[in-house]
Amino acid sequence: MLAGRDAERAAIAALLDAARSGTGGALVVRGVAGSGKSALLADALAGAEDLRVLRTCGVESESPLAFAALQRLLWPLRGRLDALPTPQRGALRAALGEAAGSGDRFLAFLGTLSLLADAAEDTPLVAVVDDAHWLDDASAAALLFAARRLQAERVALVFAARDADARRFDPGDLPTVVLGGVSGQDADALLRARTGGDIDPAVRDQLVAGTGGNPLALGELAGVLTAEQLAGREPLPNPLPLTGGVERAFLNRARRLDESAQRFLLVAAADDTARLPVVLDAAEELGARDEALDAVERAGLMRVDGDVVALYHPLVRSAVYRAATSAQRRAAHRALADVLSEDPDRRAWHLAAAADRPDQTVVDALDAVAERAASRGGHEAAAAAWARAAELTGGGEARGRRLYLAASSSWLGAHPSRAAALASAAAADVTEPSLRARLLTLRGQIEWNTRSIDDGYDYVVQAAQAAACVDEALAQQLAMLAASLASFGARSPREFDPAALVPAPAPDAPARVRAAAALLQGFRAAGCEDWATAAGCFRNAFALTDDEPVDDHVLQPNLGVAAMLIDDDERGVRLHQQQLTAARSAGALSMVEHALTRGAQFQIATGAWSQAAGAATEALTLSAGTGHAGLTALPTAQLAVLAALRGDDAAERHIAEVAAIRDAHPVGLTDFIVVDLVQWARGLRAQQPASALHHLEQISSPGLRRTAALDRLEAALRTGREDLARRWLDELEVFATGTRAPAAVAVVEHGRALLSDSGGAEEHFHRALAAHAASLRTPDRARTELAFGEHLRRARRRVDAREHLRTALALFEDLGAVAWAERAAQELRASGETARRRDVSTATDLTAQERQVAGLVRQGLSNRDVAARLFVSPRTVDFHLRNVFSKLGVSSRAELTALPLD
């Protein structure tokens, strides 16, 4: 029975009520074994007759099987699969084993959300996931992905997970209730329900103290203590029968069974199908027949409902399985493998559990399991299968190859520490050059994303050298990648010239091959700050790839890096928009996150701040769902800068969030950008010039130093550090001269104007504005207009100043730069003109997600297509679109398309 738990009941009731009213959500119920999680869920669902209930649970022995728990949860909805968008339908069918072929895991995750949301259109739905700590990793990832995106859906997701277990369920930031022990009247009620007799208060309190108020332990004690002991008329045994824990009580009960029944119970504990025919057939192979089943049922350790077998409590499974000898466990698994010939994945894992030495038959079966899991997006399951196959492989290259595959799958499944350990283990056995190059590249990728860019670069250098003699195409890719990393300051202790590693491509080589070679040379020149050569090489690469979109997963992102290195804003925006469009169409979540955050850097620089905020907000949500928590640092830092630029106090909250993320998770390659963005935000927020300079002076990345150049120059001059301003300006002039980037030229002229005497400043301001005309960097242009207007007003040329000050005010208002707009307005008033605030489009009132929805709808996409691209459900899109219509005062998609939102 359930005693007390009023607050927890209320939390679940509120969740279900919200689902009924069209606001989806999730809740995690945590507690130690026996705390009453399952009883709480059963009680909550007893009054939910108006809801459709779906159930699944994690099973310890099933945890290596990809999507096993998700398949059980979604089985009643399989008839609705055909209504999903084609990419989601194919990926989800593959994940659930309904169809052959490969499936993108994030498309399968999105398909899970869409399927739940679609089913809830008919009847509000609650999905209950018990023993979530034993979920297979792929199912857990899919369900958490869906849980974090429930907004306007009539769906409630409830997880129950055990604390203090070897395997944890990590729900991230989902709402959580924790079940503690019961006491007082609640403990009384629980004990009386089990015994029907009187309970002495002092005895009750002693039992509560001895069990920590654990409901299951109290119930088990009530069953073994006498009425006289419970009433306080006889002393309690010392120690209490449960001193060794609840598991001990179950184990003692099991050991009272005869040997045949114990074998039957062990088979049931090792089984993960919960199907009675499977358990019966396997037990019979061990000589345990129907009378053994009867004995186990009579002992209250197992129940049978139709052809479904259920142990009394998960602790029965763990107690019985752990108490068996290794030989007994292997025999049970071998018997289960023998009867599961129609289920190759389960059969393979039982064979693996039964093996105690290298066995090629088992290895082949595990290889097949891993390949099937990987093709369905079950990377965690694939990693586990290949790792176990490697253990059962004698050694040498074959073992190393399986460890490499396990490491690669672990990385794709967002388990970087496990991937690093497996890759390190593989290195001892891998000698074949091509495989060694791939392994070293993987180790490099893990390093630069989680630990050290220098160590990651060194692995890529070794990979390129290993590939040079056996795979020219791979060697060229790796050499370009190494040069790209080196251009960001990565260094290796070994001598390495990427350009000397691969021959120059022939004049008639494919365009992408020649483009890759040009990028390599450009990155090499950028690393030496030879900006003229770098710009020339990069422009050659752009010319070779401009005619058609590039779908090369290495070349395309590096074209974007090249644009970033030479401040080619127009091309950078376009390349990342192309990447984003392609990634959205393919449902490639990780590439969507990459395109959003890298594109946001250009949007911040060019003043597309609303779009940048939308991109960073979406990237933050998506990166949280990839399992790489460190990836959330970059979009959070971008939001901090955007808030600081606009004068929004939310900047402080974002800065604190970045610090917490960096303390808790490895950030990897982007960490230096994250740190620089935070320094920029702090500099913008600083109240004193010296404090602003302290932060702005620490920005280290050349690209961000240029983006924040005007803030840095002004802070230096306001603190009397003209020497520092001149040094920074000289550095920027070298870049501007080499690249001829209009944005850099404009800032150099602006800086020269600030450092000139009053007679020479005006010419520099005019040159700056002429350069701004060819640049997309609206914030810098607004700053130059303001500075020029201020200069003219101080020279008592108030009429001439007004034109520039009006322009500055209009630009700052469009940007939403409140503090700068107020400064421009004050200057305009000081010039003798009243500053009138313009009516700014209500588009600035749209939330980041509303802006994303509006932008995609304006492209002519349906709600369902918009949902697929934003990794949400169509109902959520409809909810946001209604808000967009209301805020903008339109009533149709056509009217929305006609609005000049940009």
Buried (B, 14 or more C-beta within 10 A) or exposed (E): EBBBBEEBBEBBEBBBEBBBEBBBBBBBBBBBBBBBBBBBBEBBBEEBEEBBBBBBBBBBBBBBBBBBBBBBBBEEBBEBBEEBBEBBBBBBBBBBBBBEEEBBBBBBBBBBBBBBBBBBBEEBBBBBBBBBBBBBBBBBBBBBBBBBBBBBBBBBBBBBBBBEBEEEBEBEEBEBBEBEBBBBEBBBBBBBEBBEEBBBEEBBEBBBEBBBBBBBBBBBBBEBBEEEBBBBEEEBEEEBBBEEBBBBBBBBBBEEBEEBBBBBBBBBBBBBBBBBEBBBBBBBBBEBEEEBBEBBBEBEBBEBEEEEBEBBBBBBBBBBBEBBEEEBBBBBBBBBBBBBEEBEBBBBBBBBBBBEEEBEEBBEBBBBBBBBBBBBBBBBBBBBBBBBBBBBBEEEEBBBBBBBBBBBBBBBBBBBEBBBBBBBBBBEBBEBBEBBBBBBBBBBBBBBBBBBBBBBBBBBBBBBBBBBEBBBEBBBBBBBBBBBBBBBBBEBEEEBEBBEBBEEBEEEEEBBBBBBBBBBBBBBBBBEBBBEBBBBBBBBBBEBBBEEEBEBEBBBBBBBBBBBBBBBBBBBBBBBEBBBBBBBEBBBBBBBBBBBBBBBBBBBBBBBBBBBBBBBBBBBBBBBBBBBBBBBBBBBBBBBBBBBBBBBEEBBBBBEBBEEBBEEBBBBBBBBBBBBBBBBBBBBBBEEBEBBBBBBBBBEBBBBBBBBBBBBBBBBBBBEBEEBBBEBBEBBBBBBBBBBBBBBBBBBBBBBBBBBEEEEBBEBBEBBBEBBEEBBBBBBBBBBBBBBBBBBBEBEBBEBBBEBBBBBBBBBBBBBBBBBBBBBBEBBEBBEBEBEEEEEBEBBEBBBBBBBBBBBBBEEBBBBBBBBBBBBBBBBBBBBBEBBBEBBEBEEBEEBBEBEBE
